[in-house]
């Protein structure tokens, strides 16, 4: 008789400094699937649920799909959204009495009245299934792993890459550990060791040290009885008591002490190498100057790293666009500025018409609006499918979208906040990114997976925004102190 395994996803990376509400509508705008649609829409994709389903097929499990929900990072998830989504999972448990539960979580979710949203979800699931049913979860590399999460899970498995090109692989790793547990080959426990570190997002890029060598050492330590060692950089834009760097092992009970020693050693090494996380970034003025003189065979890419909606920034900053216009840069393409009012104005004007608007700057988090006049080149629903190496096959959307040509710069303006990390962000809107001289993306690191092969040079530009790598700009009240880089000696 085959085992019954329940599958669910409730993911959100919460930027506690953001003013953008995250309710059910925001999940619906991004990615929200119920019941059998979870399998139909996410099967075959490079997502954690896609990875769960691949192993389920090999193991011949009876899969109970419940909900798959993911919203663009922003302010804490509303209590209504949290409970509505969680109820789908709990109802599936009550209905089917599963042998195991696989969840795709983020690990940095905060919701109304609950600073540890992922720990809350795992706690409620554990209460529903009891102590003997294995509960395992995939987590983002930017998870802030809490004791509550570890206490209520039999396995926590993190992505090993940033850009996150291994999301599906991580789902498979979690599901394979579930299979070993259900066979009786693994008696799992979770061990967590921490370092007083709070690295900014771009400094966690896994192609560079220290993350590269830390992850390599973690992989070297893995084996049949220690199926996973995850290095979590944490999410610095979440001002919560459990924020920060951690190393998590999923181990058989028989080797739990050895696993803890391994994780402790990696956490200590990360702290000892803390200054290797320090980086320098390009100013807006220098980026505009570089773009104005660019004459490479392939584009130069300016990464607007601070106004990244994928980390909870408003995506409405215009500082870099203003500098490019002032510098006379042409033959450029920018994705994407969030401004529903500008989209409405473009729709009213119509394709081919000229429109004058105050673009962006509505949140008050990224600077002032920019007065521009542009020609409406294209209007669309903003939907496209990722074909690059990250979240391959997943459908995403900017919402209703306008492409405005402003003094030689094609600017995509959307009605939903969505990180443009796949070239389809441009191609779906009638633009060919390879043919531009200058590309501008509101993304911190994820763009590298698909865009680096298309460009000659990348500039990481320190713009205004809630993903700024300068953590001194944020008024922290709850993160553990002392912690580097907020404090030199932690």
N, C-alpha and C positions, 0 to 999 in steps of 0.2 A: 504494500500500500504506500503510495507516495505521500510525502509530507505536504502540509499546507503552510505556505509562507505569505504573510501579509506585507504589502509594499506600499509605502507612502512617501511623500516629499512635502516638506514645509520649509522653505528657504528664504532667509532675508538677512542681509548684511546691514546692520543698523548704524547709521551715523547719528549719534546722539546730539550733534550740533546742528543738524538739519531742521529746516522748518517745513519740509514736505511730508504731509501725512501719508501713512501707509495703511490703507484699508483694503477691503475686498476689491474695490474698483481698481486699485493699483496692481493687485495680483492679476486681475482679469486683463489689464492692459499689457502685462508682460507675458505670463505663462501660467495658465490655470486649466487643469484637466481633471475630470471626475470619472470614477468607475472604469469601465472598459476603455474609455478614451485615453486613459493613462498608457495602456499598452499600445493602442492604435497610433497615438501621437508621439510617444517617446521610444517605442521599440525601434532598435536599429540606429539610435542616435548616440553621439558621444556625450552622454549624460550619465549621472549615477544610476538613475532608474533604468536607462538603457543597459548599463552593466549588470544590474540586478537581474534583468530579464534574460540576458544572454546565459547567465549561469543557471537560472531557473529552468530554461529550456533544456540545458544539458543534464540537469539533475532530475528532470521530469517532475518538478514541483507543481502542485496546484497553487497558482498564484491568486491572491486576493488583492486586486488593485483598488485603492481607496481614493486618494487625491494626490495630485502633483502640482504644487503651487510655488511660484518664485516671483518676487517683485523686485523692481529696480531699487537698489539701496536708497534709503532716505531716513526719515524720522521713525521713532518707534512704531511697531505694528499695533494697530488698535486692538483693544480687548475683543471687540466683535469679530474681527478677522481671525485673530488667534483661536478663539473658541470655535468659530464656525469651521475652520479647517481641521482643527484637532478633533472635533466631533465626528468628522468623516472617518478618521483613523480609528477612533474608539468604537464607533458603530460597527466598523468592519471586524474589529476584535470580538465584540459581543456576538456578532452574527455567525462567525466562523470558528471561533476558538482555535486560532492558528498554532502551529508547532514552532514558528519563529516569526520575528518581525524585523524587516529591513527598512530603515528610514534614510532618506536623503535630507540632511540638515546642513545648515551653514556653519553654525558654531559661534556666530557673532550677532545673534538676533536679540533685540531688546523689544519688549512690548509694554503696553500701558500697565503700570503697577508691577511689572516683572522684569527685573534687570537681566535675568538669565533665562531668556525665552527658550533656548534649546534644552537647558536643564529642566525647565518646567514641562516641556513636551515629553521628555524621556521619563520624568517622574510620573506623569499621568499615564503613560503607556505601561510602565512597570506596574503601577497599581492595577491596571486593567488585566494584564496577562498573568500576574503573580510572579513569584521568585524563580520558577523553574523553566520558564519559556525564554529562550535567548533573544535578546534585543540588541541589534547592531545598527550602527549609523555611519554613513560617509559624512565627512566634514571638509569644508574649504581649508586651504592652507592658512587662511587668515582667521581661523577660529580662535576665540578666546575661551579656552577650555576650562570649565569650572569643575570643582569637586562634585557638584550635584550631577553634572553630566556623566562623569566617570562612575559615580556610585550606582546609577540606574541603567547603565549600559554594560553589555558583555563584550562590546567591541566598538572602538572609535577609530576610524580610518581616514587619514587626511590625504589630500592631493599632494603629490611630490613635485609639482611643476608650477611655475608662475612665469609666463602665461599658463593657465590651467588647461593644458592639452591632454591631461590624463584623467579627466573626470570619469569617463566611462571605465577606464582601467581600475580606478579606485572603487567604483561600484562593484566591479567583478571581484576585487580583493575582499571586500566586505562579504559578498555573497559566498565566496569560496570558504571563508572562515565559518560562515553560517553552515555550509554543507558539512565541513569537518566536525563542527559541534553536533549537528544532528546525527552524524554517523557514530559519534562517541570517540572520535579521534582527537578532539580538542576540548579541554575544560577551561574556557577562557576567563581571563580577568583583565582589567584595565589598570595600568600604572601610569601616573602622571608626575613629572618633575618639571619645575619652572625655573626661569631665570628672570632677574629684574631688568627686563629689556622691553622696550616698546618701539620697535623699528618702524619708521614711516614706510608707506606702501612701496615706492620704487626701489627701496633698498633691500627688498625681499626677493628680487628677481633671482630665479634659481639657476640661471646660466652663469652667475657671477658668485665669487666667494664673498662672504663666508657661507652662504646658503648652499652653494654647490657642493662643497666638501662635507658640510654637515649632513646633507642628504645622502651623499655617497657612503659615509660612515654608517648612517642609519640602515641603509639597504644592506650593507655588508653584515650587519648584526642579525639580520632576519634569517629565519629557518622554520622548520616544520612546527616547532614548539613556540616559536616567537614569530608568528606570521606577518607582523607589521610593526614597524617603528616609524612614527610620523613626527616630523619637525614642523611645529605650528609657529609661524611668525607673529600671529595675533593681528588684531585690527585696531590700530591706534586711534581711529576716530570714534571709538566707543568708550565713553567715559564711565566705565563700570569697575567694580572692585576686583573682578577676575580677569581684567584685560592684561595682555602681555604674552610673552614668548613661553612656549612649553614644548616638551618632548613627551610623547605618549606611546606606550607600548601595549600591544595586545598579546598576551602570553598565556600559555598553559599554566595552571596553578602551580605545577611542579617546578617551574623556572621563573616564578614571579620575582624572586629576590634578584636573580641575575638580570632580569629585564629592567628592574628598577635601577640597578647599578649602571646599566648601559645608558638609560635615559638620563640619569644624573650626570654622567660623564659628558654627554652631548650638551646638556643645558649649561654645565660649567664652562665647556669650551666656547659655547656661543657668547657667554658673558665675557670671557677672557679676550675674545676677539671683537668686542663691541665696537671699537673704533673703525673696524672694517666695514661697518654698516654706514659710516658717514660718507656723504656724496656731495658733489657740487653740481649745480644746475644752471642752465642758460637763462639769462634775463630776457624779458619780452623785447627790449630794445635790441639786444644782440641777435636774437632770433630773427627779427624783422630785417636787420642789416644783412645777415647771412642769406636769407631768402632772396633779398633784392639783388644780390650778386651771384646767385646760384646759376651755374651753367653746366651742370653735370649731365651725363647721358641719361640717367634715370632721376626720378624726383628726389628732392630733399623732403623729409618728413619732420614736421614740427609737432611734437606731442604736448598737448595742453594738459599736463599731468595733474594740475591742481583742481581743474574744473571737470573732473571725471564723474559722470553719473553712476558709474560702476562702483564708486566708493561713497556715494551719497551726496556729491556736490550738485549744485542746481543746474548745471549745464547751460547756463544762460549768460556766461561771461563773454564780453566782447573786447577785452583788452588786447588780445593778440590780433584779432581781426582789425581793430583800429590802427595798430602799429603797422600792419601789413599795408593797409590802405594809405597811410601817411608816407610809407616808404615807396609807394608806387608799384608794389608787387602785383603782377598780373599772371595769368595762366596758372591759377591756384584753385584748389577745391578744399572746402572745409566741411567736416561733419562732426557734430551736428549741434545747432543751437536750439534749445528748448524755448519756444515762444508761441503758444497757441494763438495769441492775438494777431501776431504777424502772419501766421498761416491763414487766419480768417480774412485778413486784409488782402492777401494774395489770391485767395479763392474768389473774393468779391471782385477783384480787378480782372482776373482771368489770365490764362496762358498768353504770353506775348505782350501783355500790357506792362506798364511801368507803375510802380507803387512806391510811395514814400512812407517810411515807418520809423518808429523808435524801437530798435531791435535789442532784445535781451535786457538784462539788468533788472528784471522785475522782482527777483527774490531779495535783493539787498545784500546778498552774500558774496557777490562776485564783482561788484563795481556798478557803474552807471549804464543806463541804456545808451545806444549809439544811434544817432540819427543818420539814416542812409536812404538812398534811392536806388532801386534795382528793377531789373526786368524779370518777370515771372517766366522762367524757362519750362517748368514742369510742375504739375500737381499730381499727387498720388495718395494711396492709402498708407504708404510707408512700410508695407509688410515685405519681408524677404526671408530667405532661408540661408543659414550659415553653410558655406561650403569649405571654409578654411579648417585648420586643424583643431580649433577650439569650439566645443559644443556643435560639432559637425552634424548637420541635418536638423538642428533645432530652428523652428520658425520664431522670428522676433519682429518687432514693429516699432517704428518711430511715431505711430499714429498718423493722422492726416499730415502730409508733408508737402512743403513747397521748396523748390529750388530757385533761388534768387541769384541772378548775375549782377554783382555789385562792382562796378569798375574793374572788370576782368577777373573777379574772384567769384566762383560758384559756391554759394553758401546754402547748405541744407538746413532747413528750419522745420522742426518737428513739434508735434502736439503731445507726445509721450517722451519721458526721459528714458533713453536707452543708449548704452555705450556702443559706439561704432567700431568694434574690433575686427570686423570681417570686411574684405573688399566689396562684398555684395551690398554693403551700406551705400557705396557710390554707384555700383553697376545697376542696382535696382532702381536708381533714380536717373538713369540715362547718362551717367558719367563714367569715364574709363580712367581709373586712378593712375595707371601706368603712363598715360599721355599727359598728365599734368606736370608742370615744372615744380610745383610746391603742393604738398599735401598737409592739411592740418586736421588732427584728430583729438577729440576730447576723450582721452584714454591715458591711463598711467603706465601700464605694462602689457596688457592683453593684446594690444594691436601688433606687437612684435611677432607673434606667431605667424600671422598671415601676411603682414605688410613688409617685414624686413626683406623678403626676397624680391620685392618690387622696387625698392628704393636704394639710393647710393649712400645716404647719410641720414641719421636720426639725431634731432636735437630735443632734449628733455627740457621743456620751458616752464619755469616757475611763474605761473600766472596766479591771480587771485582765485581762491576757491577752497572748498571744505576738504579737499584731499591734499592740501599743501603739505610738503615734507617738512616744513618748519613747524614743529609741534609747539614751539613757544607761542604761536599765534592762538592757541586754544586754551580756554579757561577750564582746566581740569579741576574736578572736585572729588572724584571717586576712585581714580586709578590708584593702585598701591604705590606708596612712596617710601623710600626713594626708588627711582627707576630711571634707567638711561634711555634716551638722552635728556630727559627733563632734569635729571640730577647726575652729576658727573660720577660720584662714587655711591654705588648702590649696594 
